[in-house]
Amino acid sequence: MSLHRSIPIGRFAAAIAAATAVGVFVAAHAEAPSPAHFVAPGAAAGVAAPAPTSGPAAAIAAPRAQPADTAKPAATAPVAIPLPAASALCTAPAEFSRFDHPLFHTARALADDKPLTIVAIGSSSTAGAGASSQAATYPSRLALELRQRFPGHSINVLNRGVNGQETDEMMARFKSGVIAEHPQLVIWQIGTNSVLRDHPLQPHSVLLHEGIEELKATGADVLLIDPQYAPKVLAKSETPGMVDQIALAAKQENVDLFHRFAVMRDWYAIQHLPFATFVAPDGLHMNDWGYACVAKLLATGIAEAATRPIASAAVHPAH
């Protein structure tokens, strides 16, 4: 059974009702930021940041209104933001964040005490739409989480999210935005804008496989992220097929997958968190709490996959 199917009927109906209430059937509402929420502008990444000041169960306050800037890809912030008092625990079933394959190239960089470069490429939920600041985007939070787990290591997460882009547009940026950085790990967030714009699934499948092959050919580990479980995404009929397509592509290409859709569905349908806890008011993007929790779960999965007992990786995260 696919990960997106076991949704309690009452909760799923409520989710669809919430989606309808925010006007989800308008194709123009593709994954791009609303003017009221932050979109991280381009900036230099790679400056070491202090570790977060709270524990694994911490949450983040609601986003503050900031002007949008959609012209450039975002980069990870050089400073941390503290987590305020928790409004909900950041948890999810372990199988959603445990990866099928070891991250060999990531492990080698850590084991050899070499700088670890991670490129996060995607659309606006990578750039940070819905976040209150650049420091609250998931790539920025991921950098902090990994530095906390691997103290003393040089770990840089470069944010290459661009608002509204689809898979082919991201692939057009691979050479300059990804390959040129010589990363050990590429995190590719895909699929949301295609379903929001009602594009057919089959052409996307071809592009997806081509993109994965291109990234694998660089010698980097590849980690996919599927769409978010949010009202505007749930209202689209192609969403379940897209989630299945990305999972199948990851399996066929022997790359890893972070099940964001299943994680967020668990928050809503199993943990009974309201959408307002982790989704921005636009009904599409994550908010600060959602980005921080995704980053924490991602970091847990990356740390585990990079420290499995294999001959090429003899490095252990901090406890």
N, C-alpha and C positions, 0 to 999 in steps of 0.2 A: 504494500500500500504506500502511495506517495505521501510525503510529509505534510502536504497541504490539505488532505482530505478529511482527517478525523476532527472536524469542528462540531461542537455541540450545536444542534439546530437553532436553539433559542439565541445563543450568542451570535451565530452567523447571521440570523435574521436581524438582530440588533445592529450588527456591523453594517449590513447593507442599508438599513434604515438611516443610520448615521451618514453613510456615503451619499444617499439621495438628498439628505437635508442640506448638504453643502454644495449641491450642484455638480455632482461628479460626472454627469453625462456630457459635459462640454469638452470637446477634444482640445480646445485651445489651452486648457489647464494642464499642459505637459509639465514634466518635472523641472520647474524653474521657480525661483524664489518669488514670494509676494513682496511688495515694496516695504512691508512692515518688518521684515526679518532680515537678519544679517546674511550677506554672501561674502565670503572671504576674498579679498582682492589679492593679486599676485604679490608675493613677498619672498625674501630670501629665507630658505629653510636650512636646518642643520645646526643651529645653535643649541647647545645643551640646555635643558630645562630642569628645574627642580622637580622632585617627585611630588605627586599629589599628597594632600595633607589628611586624607581620610581613608577609611578602610574599604573593603570590597563591597559592602552593602550601601555605599553612599549614593545619593541622588543629587540632581542639579536643579536649581530653581528655574522657573519659567523664563523664556527668552525675553530680553529687552528689545524695544524697537530701535533699529539702526538703519541708516541709509544703505541701499543696495548698490553694488558695483559688480556688474556682470561681464565686464570687458575682458578680464584676464583669468587664467587658472589660479587656484588658490595654492598657498604653500603653508606648511605647518608653522604654528606660532612658536616663538622662542621662549615664551613664558607660560607658566602653569596658571590655572585658575583653581582656587580652592573649592571643594565640594561643600555646600551648605548641609544642614541637617537633612537626613534622608526622609523622603516622603514615601518611598517604596524600596524594597530590596531588589538589587540587581541580580537576578537568578534566571536560569533556564536549564532544561535538561542537558546533561553533559554531551549526549550524542549529537546535539545540534551544533556544538562548537568544537567537537573533537574531529580532527581531519583524518581522512582515509590514508593519506600518504605522508611519510616523513618529509620535512623541508630540508633537503640535503644541502643546498647551497647556503641557506640561512644558517644551518648548523655549522657548516665549515667556517663561515666568517666568524661566528662566535667562538668556535673552538680554537681558531688560529689568532684570536684577539685582533681581528681586522675590523675596520669600520663596516657596519651593516647599513646598507641603503635599501629602503623600501619605497617603492613608488605606488601610490594609490591613485588609480585613474578611474574616472567615471563621470557622472553628470552632477546635478545640483545636490544630491544627497551625499556626494563626496566633497563637493566644494563647500557645503555647509549651510544650504538654505534651511531656515528654521532655527538655526543656532543664534545665540545672543552675541557671539563674538567669534573671531577667528580661532581663538584658543579653545572654543567649545566644539569645534568640528571633530568628527571621528578620527581623521588622521592625526590631528594635534593631540587628542586624548590617547590615541594608540602609542604615539611616541613616548609619552609620559609613563604609560603603563609598562611598556617594554623596558624603559630605562630603570624603572623601579624593580623589575624582575631580574635584570641583568646589570647590576651596578658596576660602574667602571668601564663598561663597553660603550663605544661610540655608535649610537643608533640614530639614524635620521629617517624620518618619514616625509616624503615629498608629496604634497597634495596637488594632483593634476586633474581635479574635477572641474568641469565646465558646464554651466547651466544649460539645460535643455538638449544636450547632445544625445545622439543615438549611437548604436554600435559602430556603424561605418565611419562616423565622424571621430569617434575615439580612436579607431584604428588608423585614421589619417594622421593622428598625433603620436603614434607609437615611436616613430623614428626620432623626433625631436624631444618629445616629452617623457619618454620612457627609456628607450634603448640608449640614448645619449648619456643617461645617468648611470649606466652600468649597475643596475640594481641586482641584489641577490634574491629579492622577493618582489613580485608584482601582484597587487591586489586590484582586481578588475570588477567593478560594480556595474552591472548591466541589466537590461530588460525592461525597466520601468517605463521609459518614454515610448518604447515601441508599443506597449499595450495601451498606454494612455492615448496614443494617436491611432489606435485601432488598426495597426499594421498586421498583415498576415504573419503567421509564425514561421512558415517554411523558409522564406528568404532569410529571416533572421538566423535560423539554424545554420545555414551555410556560412554566413558571415562569422558567427560565433566560433565555429570550428576553425575557420581560417585565422581568426584572431588569436585563438589559443595556440595554434601551431606556430604562428609568428613569434609569440612571446616565449614559447618553449625553446625555440631555436636560438634565443639569446643566451641560454644557459642559466636563466633565472627560474626559481620556483614560481609557480602560478597558483593563485588563490582567487576563486570567483566569489562574488557576492550577488545573491539573487534579489528580486524586488522586495520592497517593504510591505508589511501588512498594515495598510492604512485605508481609510474609507474610500478615497478616490481611486485607489488601485483595486480594491475589492469590487468596485462597481463595474469593472471591465471584464467582459466574458472571456478574453484571452489570457487572463492572469494565471489560472491554474495550468494551462498549457505551457506558458512561459516558464513557470517554476519547474515543471517537469522537464522541459527542454534543457534548461540550464543544468539540472541535476544529471540528466542523461549525458550531456556533452562532457561534464566533469568526469563522469565514470568512463566514458569511451576514450577520453584524452589522457586519463590517468593524472588529473590535476585535482587540487583540493577545492572544497566548496564550503563557505560559511552560509548556513541556512538562515539568513536574516528573516525571511518570510515566516518560517516555522518558529523562530525565537519570538518574534513579535506577536504571532498568533497565540503562542503559549502565554505571553503576558496578558493578553486580552481574554482568551477563551478559557484558560485553565487557572491562571492566577487572579483573574477577574479585575485586572487593572483597567480603569477607564482609558479611552484613547487619549484624553487630555494629559495623562501622565507621561506619555512618550511620543505623542504626535503633536506637531505644531497646529495652531489654529486654522491653517489652510487645509487641514484634512489630508495632507499628502506627505509632507516632509517630517522628519523627526525633530524633536526639540532637544534642549541641552541634556535632559535626563536620558532620552533615547540614544543620542550619540555617545554619551559617556558609558552607558551600559553595553552598547554594541562594541565599543572600543575595549572595554574590560574583558568581555567574552572572547573577542578576537585575540587579545593579547594572551589569554589563557590557552587558547588553541594553538597559537603560534609557538609559545614557550614549550608546550608539550611536544608538538611535532618536531621542534628543533632540538629536543633533548632526549629523544627515544634512544634506547641502548643499541646504537648501531656503531660500526667501527669508525665511521667518518665523523662522529660527533661525540666528543667527550667534554661537554660543557653542561653546567647545571644552573638553573635559575635560583635566585635568592628566595628564601622562605621567610 
